[in-house]
């Protein structure tokens, strides 16, 4: 239950654990689906967007859901205008709705009814009564497998069997017992009140190498002795990750790679990125998630740099447990690299499916899930395959055969580097982990029916090279506070990625400098107990506030909003942000929620249509808005503290009578205010200097 199947990666979210392995899936088989769609392009949910070629009229947006997260979060965080309590709440909700602008709501299993979508032309919708003996997904994936050698690395398994394994994990999560009914948690981590008995072999052992190699290289560069444990081979998959240039430049600024190496890893670039919803106007942005990075090249360069600095990679090595002693950690391992490894600190970068996280979160279902299916296919018109869709809808919300409203599908698309007619397309939605939710294969069946209308192509004219699928669980209590001494979660394992974007790769790069400085400081101060390590995974109001956005993009069973409610909400949200300019729009699109931009966005939405704000409030519910309000107020306080108290606190950290531990905790507090308020983000302007 702790593992999740993740198809593509995390956009830049890519992982190397069990969940990453479940990649692309097939939708449920539709019998006769009709849904009005308009031509457009898709972008990838977690790794990064790529422009998808579409015929005639298509939209291009920034890539993956991670980016949408930024938008949604930003919108939702905006503070409503002063006024009656109802309007205030409506404003808050609007913000949440703003998040909707970024993400699509998940849709449960069931049959589909006929809908008419704004200017998209009718598309066949189907009534699903069950997956046939051989679904269209199974047929396409088995034909594809017979043609090609399978991809490897995180998110690289694209076979029908891999899809079935992912669906089995997803079903297990939906049906898992919770609370006391789950029974005792597995004891993967044990704490013992005795010394290690030997000098730790490493300062830090990073478990999970796909994204962990980023942190490992940054820590090794700081002079620490670091090892990476990877169950398989430490190498990237074939499917590209989508990022912005400013994110890649972080690797240069941290001294991990050179500008030339970054350019070598970038294999495709496209502009503009389109955002569009229903019949509303498109919003086009440039230089946001518009790069395709080859994970295999990037990880090979980072590994070479890591080993050049003296780091150790233990491949084909299984982690059998974690034993926390009073002066270090013992890690039993299997494979060709001995029987155990010892360290002062363990960094868990094993993603959502980490066995350590599974133990900590035992008996608790995810608060939300993003389900994603898609393809990388050849056969799109080369002349139009030059831009991408960051987030796009071409139909209203859909119902099942009983008339029950289910949710909203969102699209993402972008060009692939493998050829001028190759394009990656994703369809994603947000939902809870209720037992009745659809499977990845059922969602894939919808994809085959809807994608041709969205891309304005015929399915028979395309050759599917890879099927991409996965699901990303999130929890409200994120980032995950350390539960054990000497064990720290980072990346997707910590839940630091947005509940809207699920962009693991982008989130890892954004926090890489903070995490590497913090880990180095904790080791220097011997501040390795769970309480001290909480300073590295603190409360972040901009992340917590994004949950209202996901709520606004969701449709609970029994709710009956207007079928175009989400499209109208997102259209309004983007219209306001576009009018406020790039300082508001771009941070949102890159997963950064800031108090000022959020306040202005929300105020603009309320002033533009106060009654719609009330509708958002009614849809999300006053309790959710009140919960969000607490995070919004905290966001404003963090913003103020960062601007007013940062300098004095940094000076205080240098006082000679403070202990090393006290200095470390003060430095963590300064970073908490900075990152928790989104003030770590700076609009890109100049190229970084060489290390």
ZAMARGU-4260 file (C-alpha; in steps of 0.2 Angstrom, whole numbers, plus 5000, padded with zeros to 4 digits):
<rodrens>
0) 5000/5000/5000 | 5015/5011/5003 | 5020/5010/4985 | 5013/5019/4971 | 5014/5017/4953
5) 5022/5031/4944 | 5023/5031/4926 | 5032/5044/4918 | 5042/5050/4933 | 5040/5064/4943
10) 5042/5078/4932 | 5052/5083/4934 | 5048/5072/4946 | 5057/5056/4943 | 5059/5042/4955
15) 5069/5026/4957 | 5058/5016/4968 | 5044/5004/4966 | 5031/5017/4963 | 5041/5024/4949
20) 5041/5007/4940 | 5023/5007/4937 | 5023/5019/4922 | 5011/5020/4908 | 4994/5013/4909
25) 4979/5009/4899 | 4962/5017/4902 | 4946/5008/4904 | 4939/5001/4889 | 4925/5013/4882
30) 4911/5005/4873 | 4904/5021/4865 | 4912/5037/4872 | 4907/5054/4866 | 4915/5069/4872
35) 4917/5086/4863 | 4935/5090/4862 | 4945/5103/4853 | 4962/5100/4846 | 4977/5104/4857
40) 4993/5097/4864 | 4997/5089/4880 | 5011/5090/4893 | 5019/5078/4905 | 5013/5077/4923
45) 5028/5075/4932 | 5044/5074/4922 | 5041/5089/4912 | 5031/5095/4898 | 5034/5092/4880
50) 5025/5100/4866 | 5013/5088/4857 | 5010/5091/4839 | 4992/5093/4835 | 4983/5097/4819
55) 4974/5113/4815 | 4971/5122/4831 | 4981/5117/4846 | 4986/5125/4862 | 5002/5124/4871
60) 5006/5126/4889 | 5019/5124/4901 | 5022/5106/4906 | 5017/5094/4919 | 5006/5094/4933
65) 5020/5101/4944 | 5019/5117/4935 | 5001/5117/4936 | 5003/5115/4954 | 5012/5132/4955
70) 4998/5140/4947 | 4985/5132/4957 | 4994/5135/4973 | 4997/5153/4969 | 4980/5156/4965
75) 4973/5148/4980 | 4984/5157/4991 | 4978/5174/4986 | 4970/5183/5000 | 4952/5188/4997
80) 4947/5206/4998 | 4941/5212/5015 | 4922/5212/5016 | 4908/5201/5023 | 4913/5185/5030
85) 4905/5176/5015 | 4914/5186/5002 | 4930/5183/5012 | 4927/5164/5012 | 4922/5165/4994
90) 4939/5173/4990 | 4948/5160/4999 | 4939/5147/4989 | 4942/5156/4974 | 4960/5154/4977
95) 4957/5136/4979 | 4948/5137/4963 | 4963/5145/4956 | 4972/5129/4960 | 4959/5121/4949
100) 4965/5131/4936 | 4980/5121/4937 | 4974/5104/4939 | 4961/5092/4934 | 4950/5084/4946
105) 4951/5065/4947 | 4937/5055/4940 | 4931/5038/4948 | 4927/5022/4938 | 4911/5021/4930
110) 4903/5023/4914 | 4902/5039/4904 | 4888/5049/4897 | 4887/5061/4882 | 4893/5078/4885
115) 4895/5093/4874 | 4911/5103/4876 | 4913/5121/4872 | 4919/5123/4854 | 4927/5105/4854
120) 4915/5095/4844 | 4906/5080/4850 | 4917/5065/4855 | 4911/5048/4858 | 4910/5044/4876
125) 4907/5026/4882 | 4898/5016/4896 | 4911/5005/4904 | 4903/4989/4911 | 4920/4981/4914
130) 4936/4978/4905 | 4935/4967/4890 | 4944/4951/4888 | 4957/4961/4879 | 4956/4979/4881
135) 4962/4992/4868 | 4976/4996/4881 | 4982/4978/4882 | 4982/4976/4863 | 4992/4993/4860
140) 5004/4989/4874 | 5007/4971/4868 | 5010/4977/4850 | 5022/4990/4856 | 5032/4978/4867
145) 5034/4966/4853 | 5042/4980/4843 | 5054/4987/4855 | 5066/4984/4869 | 5059/4990/4886
150) 5065/5006/4894 | 5074/5005/4910 | 5077/5016/4925 | 5064/5025/4935 | 5047/5025/4927
155) 5054/5015/4913 | 5043/4999/4913 | 5030/5001/4900 | 5023/4984/4897 | 5006/4978/4900
160) 5012/4968/4914 | 5019/4983/4922 | 5003/4992/4921 | 4994/4977/4929 | 5007/4978/4943
165) 5004/4996/4945 | 4985/4994/4946 | 4987/4980/4959 | 4996/4992/4970 | 4983/5006/4967
170) 4969/4994/4971 | 4978/4989/4987 | 4979/5007/4992 | 4961/5010/4988 | 4956/4995/4999
175) 4969/4996/5012 | 4963/4995/5030 | 4966/5011/5040 | 4969/5015/5058 | 4969/5001/5071
180) 4962/4989/5057 | 4978/4990/5048 | 4987/4981/5062 | 5005/4984/5068 | 5016/4993/5056
185) 5031/4984/5049 | 5047/4987/5058 | 5059/4992/5044 | 5067/5005/5055 | 5072/4999/5073
190) 5080/5010/5086 | 5091/5002/5098 | 5099/5010/5114 | 5117/5005/5111 | 5132/5011/5101
195) 5136/5006/5084 | 5152/4998/5089 | 5162/5004/5075 | 5166/5021/5067 | 5153/5024/5054
200) 5159/5021/5036 | 5151/5036/5029 | 5144/5053/5034 | 5129/5050/5024 | 5121/5036/5015
205) 5108/5041/5002 | 5095/5027/4999 | 5087/5029/4981 | 5098/5035/4967 | 5088/5042/4953
210) 5085/5058/4962 | 5096/5054/4976 | 5111/5056/4965 | 5107/5075/4965 | 5108/5076/4984
215) 5123/5064/4985 | 5133/5075/4973 | 5129/5091/4982 | 5134/5083/4999 | 5150/5075/4992
220) 5155/5092/4985 | 5154/5099/5003 | 5167/5087/5009 | 5156/5074/5016 | 5159/5055/5013
225) 5144/5049/5004 | 5137/5033/4997 | 5122/5030/4987 | 5112/5013/4988 | 5102/5009/4973
230) 5092/4993/4971 | 5094/4992/4952 | 5106/5001/4940 | 5109/5019/4943 | 5103/5026/4926
235) 5090/5037/4919 | 5075/5031/4909 | 5072/5036/4890 | 5057/5047/4893 | 5062/5065/4895
240) 5059/5076/4910 | 5052/5093/4907 | 5060/5108/4916 | 5063/5127/4914 | 5081/5133/4911
245) 5081/5142/4928 | 5079/5125/4936 | 5094/5117/4926 | 5104/5133/4930 | 5103/5128/4949
250) 5114/5113/4945 | 5127/5125/4938 | 5126/5138/4953 | 5128/5123/4965 | 5144/5118/4956
255) 5138/5101/4951 | 5138/5103/4932 | 5145/5115/4920 | 5135/5125/4908 | 5141/5114/4893
260) 5135/5099/4902 | 5118/5106/4905 | 5116/5110/4887 | 5121/5093/4882 | 5108/5086/4894
265) 5094/5097/4886 | 5089/5087/4871 | 5073/5097/4865 | 5067/5115/4867 | 5050/5122/4863
270) 5039/5138/4864 | 5026/5144/4868 | 5017/5134/4881 | 4999/5135/4881 | 4986/5135/4895
275) 4967/5134/4890 | 4951/5129/4897 | 4935/5125/4888 | 4929/5139/4877 | 4940/5152/4886
280) 4954/5161/4878 | 4971/5153/4878 | 4986/5160/4889 | 5003/5157/4881 | 5019/5158/4891
285) 5037/5156/4886 | 5052/5148/4894 | 5041/5138/4907 | 5044/5120/4907 | 5049/5121/4889
290) 5065/5110/4890 | 5066/5091/4888 | 5081/5084/4898 | 5087/5067/4894 | 5087/5058/4911
295) 5100/5045/4905 | 5112/5059/4900 | 5109/5069/4916 | 5111/5055/4928 | 5127/5049/4920
300) 5135/5066/4921 | 5130/5068/4939 | 5136/5051/4944 | 5153/5054/4935 | 5154/5070/4945
305) 5149/5062/4961 | 5162/5048/4959 | 5175/5061/4953 | 5173/5069/4970 | 5175/5053/4979
310) 5158/5047/4981 | 5153/5028/4981 | 5138/5020/4971 | 5132/5004/4977 | 5121/4997/4963
315) 5111/4981/4963 | 5110/4983/4982 | 5094/4979/4991 | 5091/4989/5008 | 5085/4976/5020
320) 5082/4988/5035 | 5088/5002/5046 | 5095/5000/5063 | 5097/5017/5072 | 5110/5016/5086
325) 5115/5030/5098 | 5130/5035/5088 | 5126/5030/5070 | 5115/5019/5059 | 5118/5001/5053
330) 5110/4997/5036 | 5109/4978/5032 | 5110/4976/5013 | 5110/4962/5000 | 5119/4960/4984
335) 5137/4960/4979 | 5143/4975/4990 | 5144/4966/5007 | 5131/4963/5021 | 5130/4980/5029
340) 5134/4999/5028 | 5136/5011/5042 | 5134/5030/5042 | 5131/5045/5053 | 5115/5049/5044
345) 5103/5041/5032 | 5094/5051/5019 | 5079/5043/5012 | 5076/5047/4994 | 5066/5032/4989
350) 5050/5041/4984 | 5032/5038/4989 | 5035/5019/4990 | 5049/5020/5003 | 5048/5006/5015
355) 5053/5019/5029 | 5039/5031/5024 | 5027/5016/5023 | 5031/5012/5041 | 5028/5030/5047
360) 5012/5032/5037 | 5006/5014/5041 | 4987/5013/5041 | 4984/5030/5033 | 4977/5032/5016
365) 4984/5047/5005 | 4973/5063/5006 | 4974/5065/4987 | 4980/5056/4972 | 4985/5062/4954
370) 4982/5049/4941 | 4991/5050/4925 | 4991/5041/4908 | 4999/5045/4892 | 5010/5040/4877
375) 5025/5045/4867 | 5020/5042/4849 | 5026/5046/4832 | 5015/5052/4817 | 5010/5070/4823
380) 5012/5084/4810 | 5030/5090/4811 | 5025/5108/4806 | 5014/5110/4821 | 5024/5099/4833
385) 5034/5114/4840 | 5025/5120/4855 | 5017/5112/4871 | 5002/5112/4882 | 5005/5116/4900
390) 4987/5113/4906 | 4972/5111/4894 | 4954/5105/4894 | 4943/5103/4880 | 4927/5096/4888
395) 4917/5099/4903 | 4916/5088/4918 | 4909/5071/4915 | 4896/5059/4922 | 4895/5041/4923
400) 4880/5031/4916 | 4870/5034/4931 | 4871/5053/4929 | 4883/5055/4944 | 4896/5068/4941
405) 4914/5061/4942 | 4927/5075/4938 | 4938/5083/4925 | 4951/5077/4913 | 4966/5088/4910
410) 4979/5087/4896 | 4997/5091/4894 | 5008/5089/4878 | 5025/5093/4871 | 5037/5088/4857
415) 5049/5074/4860 | 5068/5074/4855 | 5067/5057/4846 | 5060/5064/4830 | 5051/5079/4822
420) 5034/5070/4822 | 5036/5062/4840 | 5026/5070/4854 | 5022/5066/4872 | 5004/5067/4878
425) 4997/5066/4895 | 4979/5065/4903 | 4978/5067/4921 | 4965/5070/4935 | 4964/5072/4954
430) 4954/5061/4966 | 4954/5053/4983 | 4958/5035/4986 | 4941/5028/4988 | 4938/5010/4984
435) 4926/5014/4969 | 4940/5024/4960 | 4944/5019/4943 | 4960/5009/4938 | 4974/5015/4927
440) 4969/5003/4913 | 4951/5010/4914 | 4958/5028/4913 | 4969/5023/4898 | 4954/5016/4889
445) 4946/5034/4890 | 4963/5041/4884 | 4962/5031/4868 | 4945/5038/4865 | 4948/5056/4869
450) 4966/5059/4864 | 4963/5060/4845 | 4950/5073/4847 | 4962/5083/4859 | 4976/5082/4847
455) 4966/5082/4831 | 4974/5066/4824 | 4968/5049/4820 | 4974/5035/4832 | 4978/5024/4818
460) 4990/5036/4811 | 5001/5036/4826 | 5014/5023/4831 | 5015/5022/4850 | 5033/5021/4856
465) 5030/5021/4875 | 5015/5021/4886 | 5016/5032/4902 | 5006/5029/4917 | 5006/5031/4936
470) 4998/5038/4951 | 5005/5050/4964 | 4999/5050/4982 | 5000/5065/4993 | 4997/5069/5012
475) 4992/5085/5020 | 5005/5083/5034 | 5019/5086/5022 | 5034/5089/5022 | 5035/5073/5032
480) 5043/5077/5049 | 5057/5065/5054 | 5051/5051/5065 | 5068/5043/5069 | 5084/5050/5075
485) 5097/5050/5061 | 5085/5047/5047 | 5079/5061/5035 | 5066/5060/5021 | 5069/5071/5005
490) 5061/5073/4988 | 5045/5063/4985 | 5048/5053/5001 | 5046/5069/5011 | 5031/5075/5001
495) 5040/5092/4997 | 5032/5092/4980 | 5016/5101/4977 | 4999/5091/4979 | 4994/5099/4962
500) 5010/5097/4952 | 5018/5082/4959 | 5034/5088/4951 | 5047/5079/4960 | 5062/5083/4950
505) 5058/5102/4950 | 5055/5101/4969 | 5071/5092/4972 | 5081/5105/4962 | 5072/5120/4970
510) 5077/5113/4988 | 5093/5106/4984 | 5104/5120/4990 | 5094/5121/5006 | 5094/5103/5010
515) 5113/5101/5006 | 5117/5116/5017 | 5106/5109/5031 | 5112/5092/5031 | 5130/5098/5031
520) 5126/5109/5046 | 5117/5096/5055 | 5132/5084/5054 | 5144/5098/5059 | 5133/5102/5075
525) 5129/5084/5078 | 5111/5089/5078 | 5105/5072/5071 | 5090/5068/5083 | 5073/5068/5075
530) 5068/5085/5084 | 5083/5094/5076 | 5081/5086/5059 | 5063/5093/5059 | 5071/5110/5054
535) 5075/5102/5037 | 5057/5097/5034 | 5048/5111/5043 | 5030/5117/5041 | 5028/5127/5024
540) 5012/5137/5023 | 5014/5139/5004 | 5014/5120/5002 | 5000/5117/5015 | 4989/5130/5007
545) 4989/5121/4991 | 4977/5108/4997 | 4962/5120/4995 | 4967/5121/4977 | 4966/5102/4975
550) 4949/5102/4984 | 4942/5115/4972 | 4947/5104/4958 | 4939/5089/4965 | 4921/5083/4964
555) 4915/5072/4978 | 4901/5060/4975 | 4884/5068/4977 | 4890/5085/4972 | 4882/5093/4957
560) 4890/5109/4951 | 4888/5116/4934 | 4898/5105/4922 | 4909/5119/4916 | 4912/5126/4933
565) 4931/5120/4933 | 4934/5127/4916 | 4926/5144/4921 | 4936/5144/4937 | 4952/5141/4928
570) 4948/5153/4914 | 4945/5167/4927 | 4961/5163/4936 | 4972/5163/4922 | 4964/5179/4915
575) 4968/5188/4931 | 4986/5181/4932 | 4989/5186/4914 | 4984/5203/4917 | 4995/5204/4932
580) 5010/5200/4922 | 5025/5187/4923 | 5030/5191/4941 | 5013/5183/4946 | 5011/5171/4932
585) 5028/5163/4931 | 5030/5158/4949 | 5013/5150/4949 | 5017/5140/4934 | 5033/5134/4942
590) 5026/5128/4959 | 5030/5143/4969 | 5016/5151/4979 | 5019/5169/4986 | 5008/5180/4997
595) 5008/5195/4987 | 5004/5187/4970 | 4991/5176/4978 | 4983/5190/4986 | 4982/5201/4970
600) 4976/5186/4960 | 4962/5182/4972 | 4957/5200/4974 | 4956/5202/4955 | 4945/5186/4954
605) 4933/5192/4967 | 4932/5210/4961 | 4929/5203/4943 | 4915/5192/4948 | 4910/5192/4966
610) 4895/5180/4964 | 4907/5167/4956 | 4918/5168/4972 | 4902/5163/4982 | 4900/5149/4970
615) 4917/5143/4973 | 4915/5144/4992 | 4899/5134/4991 | 4908/5121/4980 | 4923/5119/4992
620) 4914/5121/5008 | 4917/5133/5022 | 4927/5121/5033 | 4940/5119/5019 | 4941/5138/5017
625) 4944/5141/5035 | 4958/5128/5036 | 4965/5136/5021 | 4964/5153/5029 | 4975/5148/5043
630) 4989/5143/5030 | 4986/5159/5021 | 4988/5170/5036 | 5004/5160/5040 | 5010/5163/5022
635) 5009/5182/5025 | 5018/5180/5042 | 5032/5170/5034 | 5033/5183/5020 | 5035/5197/5033
640) 5047/5188/5044 | 5058/5184/5029 | 5059/5202/5024 | 5060/5210/5042 | 5068/5197/5053
645) 5080/5187/5042 | 5095/5199/5043 | 5094/5200/5062 | 5092/5182/5064 | 5107/5178/5053
650) 5117/5190/5063 | 5112/5182/5079 | 5117/5165/5072 | 5135/5171/5073 | 5135/5176/5091
655) 5150/5167/5099 | 5141/5161/5115 | 5128/5151/5104 | 5131/5132/5103 | 5133/5124/5086
660) 5116/5116/5088 | 5108/5133/5092 | 5116/5141/5076 | 5110/5126/5066 | 5092/5128/5072
665) 5093/5147/5069 | 5099/5144/5051 | 5085/5132/5048 | 5072/5145/5054 | 5078/5158/5042
670) 5077/5145/5027 | 5060/5140/5033 | 5053/5158/5032 | 5062/5160/5015 | 5056/5144/5007
675) 5039/5143/5016 | 5034/5160/5009 | 5041/5157/4991 | 5054/5170/4993 | 5067/5158/4987
680) 5061/5161/4969 | 5068/5174/4958 | 5062/5178/4940 | 5076/5172/4929 | 5086/5186/4921
685) 5104/5181/4918 | 5114/5165/4916 | 5123/5158/4931 | 5142/5159/4933 | 5153/5144/4931
690) 5157/5134/4947
</rodrens>
